[in-house]
């Protein structure tokens, strides 16, 4: 199950860019490093990337929980994603997801916080081999839902194009 959750987080984050280049921390601008150290003192694991849009992303682990955060080159925070337990979902979010996907169970949950939008939950809903990815507001509103098995059915280029189109809509 941990492998599935890790795979889902990586799949979700990989959609942020066409290419991400792994970087050592000495290649990260000081403004970004300072912002990160303020944001997350003492992570257990850190891996930096420069993303296709020239922002900096970092995977890190804190108290055995996987996180992803993103900053621009000036050190301004853009986004944070963290793995969550499905049992920790607020009741409004659980109810909305269950009503939208009868018979499906949440298999992976991310809490996504962004500088430009309200926090949302991204939930991978599964039943057998079928799955949907949905975003639900903290108020229980369904904001976006993928097509059935959406990411699985797309080529890498289609996934990247879809992600770019979604970002333009925001």
C-alpha positions in Angstrom: 0.0 0.0 0.0 2.9 2.4 0.8 4.3 1.8 -2.7 0.9 2.6 -4.2 0.7 5.8 -2.2 4.2 6.8 -3.1 3.5 6.0 -6.8 0.3 8.1 -6.7 2.2 11.1 -5.2 5.0 10.8 -7.7 2.4 10.5 -10.6 0.6 13.5 -9.4 3.6 15.6 -8.9 5.2 14.5 -12.2 2.3 16.2 -13.9 3.7 19.6 -12.8 6.3 19.7 -15.5 7.4 18.1 -18.8 10.9 17.7 -17.4 12.3 18.0 -13.9 16.0 18.0 -13.3 17.3 16.6 -10.1 19.6 19.2 -8.3 21.9 19.2 -5.3 21.1 21.8 -2.7 24.2 23.8 -3.6 22.5 24.6 -7.0 19.4 26.0 -5.3 19.2 29.8 -5.0 19.8 31.0 -1.5 16.4 32.8 -1.4 14.7 29.4 -2.1 16.8 27.5 0.4 16.2 30.1 3.1 12.4 30.0 2.5 12.5 26.2 2.6 14.5 26.1 5.8 12.0 28.5 7.4 9.1 26.4 6.0 10.5 23.0 7.0 13.2 22.9 9.7 14.8 19.5 10.0 13.4 17.2 7.3 14.5 13.6 7.3 14.9 13.4 3.5 15.2 16.0 0.8 15.4 15.9 -3.0 15.4 19.1 -5.0 14.3 19.6 -8.6 14.1 22.4 -11.1 10.8 22.2 -12.9 10.1 23.0 -16.6 8.5 26.3 -15.6 11.9 27.3 -13.8 10.4 26.9 -10.3 12.1 24.8 -7.7 10.4 21.7 -6.2 11.4 19.7 -3.3 10.3 16.3 -2.1 10.9 15.9 1.6 9.9 13.6 4.5 9.0 14.9 7.9 7.9 12.5 10.7 7.5 9.7 8.1 5.1 11.8 6.0 5.9 12.6 2.4 5.6 16.2 1.2 6.2 18.2 -1.9 6.7 22.0 -2.0 7.4 24.5 -4.7 9.0 27.9 -4.8 9.8 30.5 -7.5 13.5 31.6 -7.8 12.8 34.6 -5.6 11.9 32.3 -2.7 8.1 32.9 -2.8 6.1 29.9 -1.9 3.8 28.5 -4.6 2.4 25.2 -3.5 2.6 22.4 -1.0 1.2 18.8 -1.2 1.2 16.3 1.6 0.0 12.7 1.9 -3.0 12.3 4.2 -4.8 9.4 5.7 -8.2 9.0 4.2 -9.6 8.5 7.7 -8.4 12.1 8.5 -10.6 13.6 5.7 -13.2 16.1 7.1 -16.7 14.7 7.1 -17.9 17.2 4.4 -15.2 16.0 2.1 -15.8 12.3 2.8 -19.5 12.7 2.2 -19.1 14.6 -1.1 -16.6 12.0 -2.4 -18.7 9.0 -1.4 -21.8 10.6 -3.0 -20.0 11.3 -6.2 -18.4 7.8 -6.4 -20.8 5.2 -5.0 -19.0 2.0 -4.2 -15.5 3.5 -4.5 -13.0 3.9 -1.7 -10.4 6.6 -1.3 -7.0 5.0 -1.8 -4.7 8.0 -1.7 -5.3 11.5 -0.5 -3.3 14.6 -0.9 -3.9 17.9 0.8 -2.9 20.7 -1.6 -2.3 24.2 -0.4 -1.5 26.9 -2.9 -0.5 30.6 -2.7 -3.3 31.4 -5.2 -6.2 29.2 -4.1 -7.9 27.7 -1.1 -6.6 24.3 0.1 -8.2 21.3 -1.6 -8.1 17.6 -1.2 -7.1 15.5 -4.2 -8.5 12.0 -3.7 -7.8 8.9 -5.8 -11.1 6.9 -5.7 -10.8 3.2 -6.6 -13.2 0.3 -7.1 -11.4 -2.8 -8.4 -9.3 -1.6 -11.3 -11.4 1.5 -11.9 -10.3 4.8 -10.5 -11.0 8.5 -10.7 -9.0 11.5 -9.4 -11.1 14.2 -7.8 -10.5 17.5 -6.1 -12.8 18.5 -3.3 -12.9 21.8 -1.4 -12.7 22.0 2.4 -16.5 22.8 2.2 -17.2 19.5 0.4 -17.6 20.9 -3.1 -16.5 18.7 -6.0 -14.2 21.0 -7.9 -12.8 18.7 -10.6 -13.0 15.1 -11.5 -10.9 13.2 -14.0 -12.3 10.8 -16.5 -12.4 7.2 -15.5 -8.8 5.8 -15.3 -7.8 9.2 -16.8 -4.1 9.3 -16.2 -3.6 5.6 -16.9 -5.2 6.0 -20.4 -3.1 9.0 -21.5 0.4 9.0 -23.0 3.0 11.0 -21.2 2.7 13.9 -23.7 -1.1 14.0 -23.2 -0.7 14.0 -19.4 1.7 17.0 -19.7 -0.6 18.8 -22.1 -3.6 18.3 -19.9 -1.7 19.6 -16.9 -0.6 22.7 -18.8 -4.2 23.4 -19.9 -5.5 23.0 -16.3 -2.8 25.5 -15.0 -3.9 28.0 -17.7 -7.5 27.8 -16.5 -6.5 28.9 -12.9 
